Amino acid sequence: MKHWLLKSEPNAFLLEDLKNAPNQTECWNGVQNYQARNLMRDEMKLGGSRTVQPQ
């Protein structure tokens, strides 16, 4: 099983935002790197293992 490490800007999306989101999920948009976008679209699966680390 693959494990994904995702980074975000500290003021872009807070942990509190995720806690307050419906079902504690949120669409990840604004990805500008084509390779990263393609990996997120093609390789990541629902229910997979992810770690989100604010920078």
C-alpha positions in Angstrom: 0.0 0.0 0.0 1.3 3.5 -0.9 1.4 6.2 1.8 1.2 9.8 0.7 2.7 12.9 2.4 0.8 16.1 1.6 2.0 19.5 2.5 0.1 22.8 2.6 0.8 26.4 3.4 -0.1 27.0 7.1 -2.6 29.7 6.4 -4.2 28.0 3.3 -6.1 25.2 5.1 -6.1 24.8 8.8 -6.8 21.6 10.8 -9.8 23.4 12.2 -11.2 23.9 8.7 -11.0 20.1 8.2 -12.6 19.4 11.5 -15.5 21.7 10.6 -15.9 20.3 7.0 -18.8 18.0 6.3 -17.7 14.4 6.9 -14.3 15.9 7.7 -13.3 15.8 4.0 -12.5 18.5 1.6 -11.6 18.8 -2.1 -7.9 19.6 -2.6 -7.7 22.2 -5.3 -5.2 24.7 -6.5 -2.5 22.2 -7.4 -0.3 23.9 -10.0 2.3 21.1 -10.5 1.1 18.8 -13.3 3.0 15.8 -12.0 1.5 16.2 -8.5 -2.0 16.8 -10.0 -1.7 13.6 -12.1 -0.5 11.5 -9.1 -3.4 12.8 -7.0 -5.9 12.1 -9.7 -4.6 8.8 -10.9 -2.8 7.1 -8.0 -4.5 8.2 -4.8 -7.6 6.1 -3.9 -10.4 6.8 -1.4 -9.6 5.3 2.0 -5.8 5.2 1.2 -3.1 6.2 3.7 -2.2 9.9 3.8 -0.5 12.3 6.2 -1.1 16.0 5.8 1.7 18.3 7.1 1.2 22.0 7.2 4.4 23.9 6.5 
